[in-house]
Amino acid sequence: MYKIFLTALILIPSLLFGQRLKEKERAMPMPEEFYALSFKTLGGERVNFEEFRGKRVLIVNSALRCEYIWQLSALQELQFAFPNNLRVILFHSSQFSGDGAITNSELIESYKEHLFIEPYIIEDSQVKGEERNPLFSWLYNSVKEGKKGVEPQWNFWKFVVDENGVVVGYFTHLVNPLDKSILDLLK
């Protein structure tokens, strides 16, 4: 009975708060649109998504003043588990958390304190609504629930893009980055 309870406890969040997209559910924007994107990191370097061609990408909207900050270490663990074929990209956003006016150098130091050292931490930007950044607009148009696009409702939403530049799943903040449903999409 205990094993059944534990299994249910592990599986229920990913079943309720994540989605592995079936082929017909994908809005299918051109993958070239994904590879044409570029952003600046907190360190000021330009990241061209073309460098991610052939790799899986886990895109996460993150914040530092959030109860889900513990997910940073799990995300770092994922990057170490798949060093050659996965890139974890954090899009820092103070849209939900109220991180406020923090400089990029302060953000870098804060992420390091939380053991996240992956170089792909993108400058603060909006991830929801009319002001959302181009990547999250692309995600919004790539993932549909009925006729409406999907956008983060809180910090630490996770979007999985396959090696062909297609969104294959998304997961809310309630799903652990090390959940089997995410791991299956990253293998």
C-alpha positions as CSV (number, residue, x, y, z in Angstrom):
1,M,0.0,0.0,0.0
2,Y,2.9,2.3,0.9
3,K,4.5,1.7,-2.5
4,I,1.2,2.5,-4.3
5,F,0.9,5.7,-2.3
6,L,4.5,6.8,-3.1
7,T,4.1,6.0,-6.8
8,A,0.9,8.1,-7.0
9,L,2.6,10.9,-5.1
10,I,5.4,11.0,-7.6
11,L,3.3,10.6,-10.8
12,I,0.3,12.9,-9.9
13,P,2.1,16.3,-10.3
14,S,3.4,15.5,-13.7
15,L,0.1,14.1,-14.8
16,L,-1.8,17.2,-13.6
17,F,0.7,19.9,-14.1
18,G,2.7,18.9,-17.2
19,Q,2.1,17.9,-20.7
20,R,4.0,15.8,-23.2
21,L,2.6,17.1,-26.4
22,K,1.4,14.7,-29.0
23,E,2.3,15.5,-32.6
24,K,-1.2,16.8,-33.5
25,E,-1.2,19.1,-30.4
26,R,1.9,21.0,-31.5
27,A,1.2,24.3,-33.2
28,M,4.3,23.6,-35.3
29,P,5.9,27.0,-36.0
30,M,8.9,26.6,-38.2
31,P,12.0,25.4,-36.1
32,E,14.0,27.9,-38.0
33,E,12.2,30.6,-36.0
34,F,13.6,29.1,-32.8
35,Y,17.2,29.0,-34.2
36,A,16.9,32.6,-35.4
37,L,16.3,33.9,-31.8
38,S,19.1,35.4,-29.8
39,F,19.4,37.0,-26.3
40,K,21.9,38.6,-24.0
41,T,23.1,36.8,-20.9
42,L,23.3,38.4,-17.6
43,G,27.1,38.8,-18.4
44,G,26.3,40.7,-21.5
45,E,27.2,38.1,-24.0
46,R,24.9,37.5,-27.0
47,V,23.5,33.9,-27.3
48,N,22.5,32.8,-30.7
49,F,20.1,29.9,-30.6
50,E,21.6,28.5,-33.7
51,E,24.3,27.1,-31.4
52,F,21.6,24.8,-29.9
53,R,20.8,23.1,-33.2
54,G,20.9,19.3,-32.7
55,K,20.6,19.6,-28.9
56,R,17.6,19.5,-26.6
57,V,16.8,22.7,-24.8
58,L,15.1,23.1,-21.4
59,I,13.7,26.7,-21.1
60,V,12.8,27.8,-17.7
61,N,11.5,31.2,-16.4
62,S,13.2,31.7,-13.1
63,A,13.3,34.1,-10.2
64,L,15.4,34.4,-7.0
65,R,12.7,35.4,-4.6
66,C,10.5,32.4,-5.1
67,E,9.6,29.4,-3.1
68,Y,10.6,27.2,-6.0
69,I,14.2,28.4,-6.0
70,W,15.2,24.9,-4.9
71,Q,14.6,23.8,-8.5
72,L,17.9,25.5,-9.6
73,S,20.0,22.7,-8.1
74,A,17.8,20.1,-9.9
75,L,18.2,22.0,-13.2
76,Q,22.0,22.1,-12.7
77,E,21.9,18.4,-12.1
78,L,20.1,17.9,-15.4
79,Q,22.7,19.9,-17.2
80,F,25.5,17.7,-15.7
81,A,23.5,14.5,-16.5
82,F,23.3,15.4,-20.2
83,P,26.3,17.6,-20.9
84,N,26.6,17.0,-24.7
85,N,23.0,17.1,-25.8
86,L,21.1,19.4,-23.4
87,R,21.2,23.1,-22.7
88,V,19.3,24.5,-19.8
89,I,18.4,28.2,-20.4
90,L,17.1,30.3,-17.5
91,F,15.1,33.4,-18.4
92,H,15.2,35.5,-15.3
93,S,11.9,37.3,-14.8
94,S,10.8,39.5,-11.9
95,Q,7.3,39.5,-13.4
96,F,5.9,37.2,-10.7
97,S,8.3,37.3,-7.8
98,G,9.1,41.0,-7.3
99,D,12.8,40.5,-7.5
100,G,12.8,44.2,-8.2
101,A,15.7,46.3,-9.5
102,I,18.7,44.0,-9.1
103,T,21.7,44.5,-11.3
104,N,22.9,41.8,-13.6
105,S,26.1,41.3,-11.5
106,E,24.0,40.9,-8.4
107,L,21.8,38.4,-10.2
108,I,24.9,36.4,-11.3
109,E,26.2,36.2,-7.8
110,S,22.8,35.2,-6.4
111,Y,22.4,32.4,-9.0
112,K,25.9,31.2,-8.0
113,E,24.8,31.1,-4.3
114,H,22.1,28.7,-5.4
115,L,24.6,26.5,-7.2
116,F,23.5,27.4,-10.7
117,I,26.6,28.0,-12.7
118,E,25.3,27.2,-16.2
119,P,26.2,30.2,-18.5
120,Y,22.8,30.6,-20.1
121,I,21.0,32.9,-17.7
122,I,19.2,35.5,-19.8
123,E,18.6,39.1,-18.8
124,D,15.5,40.0,-16.9
125,S,12.4,40.1,-19.2
126,Q,8.7,39.5,-19.4
127,V,7.5,36.0,-20.0
128,K,3.7,36.6,-20.0
129,G,1.3,39.0,-21.6
130,E,1.7,41.6,-24.3
131,E,5.2,42.6,-23.2
132,R,6.6,39.0,-23.2
133,N,10.0,38.5,-24.8
134,P,10.4,37.0,-28.4
135,L,11.2,33.5,-27.1
136,F,8.1,33.3,-24.9
137,S,6.0,34.7,-27.7
138,W,7.4,31.9,-29.9
139,L,6.6,29.4,-27.1
140,Y,3.1,30.9,-26.7
141,N,2.5,30.3,-30.4
142,S,4.1,26.8,-30.3
143,V,2.0,25.3,-27.6
144,K,-1.8,25.5,-27.8
145,E,-4.5,24.4,-25.4
146,G,-7.5,24.6,-27.6
147,K,-7.2,27.9,-29.4
148,K,-5.2,29.7,-26.6
149,G,-1.5,29.6,-26.3
150,V,0.3,28.5,-23.2
151,E,2.3,30.9,-21.1
152,P,3.8,30.7,-17.6
153,Q,1.5,31.4,-14.7
154,W,4.3,31.5,-12.2
155,N,8.1,31.1,-12.0
156,F,9.8,27.8,-12.9
157,W,7.6,26.7,-15.8
158,K,9.7,24.4,-18.0
159,F,9.5,24.0,-21.8
160,V,11.3,21.2,-23.6
161,V,12.4,21.9,-27.1
162,D,13.8,18.9,-29.1
163,E,16.9,18.7,-31.2
164,N,14.8,19.8,-34.2
165,G,13.6,23.1,-32.6
166,V,10.1,21.8,-31.8
167,V,8.4,22.1,-28.4
168,V,7.6,18.6,-27.2
169,G,6.4,19.3,-23.7
170,Y,5.8,21.9,-20.9
171,F,5.6,21.6,-17.2
172,T,4.4,24.0,-14.4
173,H,6.3,25.0,-11.4
174,L,4.8,22.1,-9.5
175,V,6.7,19.5,-11.4
176,N,10.2,18.7,-10.2
177,P,12.8,19.2,-13.0
178,L,14.0,15.6,-12.3
179,D,10.5,14.1,-12.8
180,K,10.4,11.1,-15.0
181,S,8.1,12.8,-17.5
182,I,10.8,15.5,-18.1
183,L,13.7,13.0,-18.1
184,D,12.0,10.9,-20.7
185,L,11.8,13.9,-23.1
186,L,15.5,14.7,-22.5
187,K,16.9,11.3,-23.3
